[in-house]
Structures are given as structure tokens and as C-alpha cells.
């Protein structure tokens, strides 16, 4: 129970001090208001319409294959774009505003005189509109036409040879020939170079552990890229692959071409070879002919003759003989 003195004594009231958390909250609100105001201002500005102009260097590509570009009359052009700030900002961020690629194959070229050609910038404007998303009516070129010179190239049909390196999986191998399509291509270039050009090679191609039929696109190796052009610029290489097995058979040695009597020791020879499994049942000794080699040999002084396979099926490969040579006796 309080005494009278305690009741009459004035009581102290504690003062409240603003917390640091409250101050940070005020700062955050202030910064957020500035950001919102800035964003709103940007939206207003970007919705306005502007016109900007850029200077583009022109890069002419995809020249017609039977021509060569010899002189560029217009190497740069000023292009103005009109549109909302949003569109122009996107143009600034995602476009190359220093270089404009002109793919000549995409345009109608007008031959003004001799070797001088022009293309209308209206056509380029349509392509540029597709790429930038800005309406063609809002794109303005400083020139109505772009001019350049092109000279005709000579042409020649040239055979293609592949530079194909193939390693097969064990027991597998090439079945038949390697086919190149097309076998010859059109080469365009100066006459002095074409006169000496006989062969075009493909780029090197390496295939490993092959066990199935192959169809490979091969690009062509251009020995003088600045002066020669190809049509087409790549070929198709096809070849079949089969699984092979080793086999052998014995055949008589054919001496029917000898004009004088002769006897051999032995009279038969064994042929070892590889054959695709699909052709194994077609093999027959009658399909092979083995004869002695007599060219340049004096039968009177020799005592042995080497043997050769004079005839064999096309589907047989890696063949060899045992024995590789035989003794003989001339019968008089």
C-alpha cells in the first residue's frame, strides 16, 4: 500500500525514441517512389515517336555463281527509322547498326550497262522491315539504288574425287564401289585457271568402326576461294557395307594357252579369299581361273612359274594363292 508521500510524488514518463527500423522503412519508400516515377517517365517517353538515322557499311554476299563482284559503287548508305521509342530501343539493342548484309541472290538485279548492275533499295527496305519489325513505310534510305559491277565467269565441268578415310568394324568391309553424286560439278572462274584445272577434291572425311551402309554429304575443297566457285558446292558419297567371311577352294591350274606340252607340279592350287556372307552360297570353283605367268620368261632356263588369278567373281576380295608358284616340266 502506497504512503501519502508516494501518492503525491510526480511520476516520470519514459520518452519513445524512433527505431532504426522505422528510418530504413522511410528510405525504402522514398527510393521506391523515385523508381516508380522514373519508370512512369520512361514509359511516357518510349511511347513517343522518334526518328533516328544510322550509317551502314554494305556487305554484298551471295553473288550469282556465274559472276564475280569486281567493283562496289555504293559501299555505305544512311538509313532513317521512324517509330515508337520501344521499337527503336529494341532496334538499338538487338541489331547490328554498323553493317548491312546484302544477299544478292534475294534481289532482282538490273543490268544498266556493260557489267554495271543496280538493285532498288525498296526491295532492301522490305527485307529490313522483316528483320527489325519496323514498318517499311517508316524506313528511309538515302539512295534509291545501290550500284556495283560484276563480270561474267567462265565455266567448266570438273571431276570430283573423294578424300574419304574409312576404318571398318571387325569382319566388315566395303561392298562394291564408292559412288559420288554428282561425279562432275560446274566450276566458275578465270579461263586461265580453268584451263589447267582437272580435278576437285572433297574435304577430308574420316569414318571409324563402320558396319552399315553410308551416305555422307561432303563439302568440296576450293583451291582458290577468291577466284573459283562451285555449283553445287558439295556432293553426296554413298557406299555399301557388308559382313565378310574367309573361305577357300581348290581349282586346277589352266595351261590351255601353252603352245607346247607342259606339265605342272602340282596341277591344282588353293585360293584363299574373303567374301560377303550374302554371296557365300554363290561361290563356285568354275568362276575362278588361275594361270602361270609366262610373259618375259624363258621356259628353257626357268624351273618355276609364278601363278596369277586371271578370272574371279567381282564379289571376292583379298585373295591369295597357295602355292604362289609351281614347278614345271616341258614335254617334247
C-alpha positions, 0 to 999 in steps of 0.5 A: 500500500502506497504512503501519502508521500508516494501518492503525491510524488510526480511520476516520470514518463519514459520518452519513445525514441524512433527505431532504426527500423522505422528510418530504413522503412522511410528510405525504402519508400522514398527510393521506391517512389523515385523508381516508380516515377522514373519508370512512369517517365520512361514509359511516357517517353518510349511511347513517343515517336522518334526518328533516328538515322544510322550509317551502314557499311554494305556487305554484298554476299551471295553473288550469282555463281556465274559472276564475280563482284569486281567493283562496289559503287555504293559501299555505305548508305544512311538509313532513317527509322521512324517509330515508337521509342520501344521499337527503336530501343529494341532496334538499338539493342538487338541489331547490328547498326554498323553493317548491312548484309546484302544477299544478292541472290534475294534481289532482282538485279538490273543490268544498266550497262556493260557489267554495271548492275543496280538493285532498288533499295525498296526491295532492301527496305522490305527485307529490313522491315522483316528483320527489325519489325519496323514498318517499311513505310517508316524506313528511309534510305538515302539512295534509291539504288545501290550500284556495283559491277560484276563480270561474267565467269567462265565455266567448266565441268570438273571431276570430283574425287573423294578424300574419304578415310574409312576404318571398318568394324571387325569382319566388315568391309566395303561392298562394291564401289564408292559412288559420288553424286554428282561425279562432275560439278560446274566450276566458275572462274578465270579461263586461265585457271580453268584451263589447267584445272582437272580435278576437285577434291572433297574435304577430308572425311574420316569414318571409324568402326563402320558396319552399315551402309553410308551416305555422307554429304561432303563439302568440296575443297576450293583451291582458290576461294577468291577466284573459283566457285562451285555449283553445287558446292558439295556432293553426296558419297554413298557406299555399301557395307557388308559382313565378310567371311574367309573361305577357300577352294581348290581349282586346277591350274589352266595351261590351255594357252601353252603352245607346247606340252607342259606339265605342272607340279602340282596341277591344282592350287588353293585360293584363299579369299574373303567374301560377303556372307550374302554371296557365300552360297554363290561361290563356285570353283568354275568362276575362278581361273588361275594361270602361270605367268609366262610373259618375259620368261624363258621356259628353257632356263626357268624351273618355276612359274609364278601363278596369277588369278586371271578370272574371279567373281567381282564379289571376292576380295583379298585373295591369295594363292597357295602355292604362289608358284609351281614347278614345271616340266616341258614335254617334247 
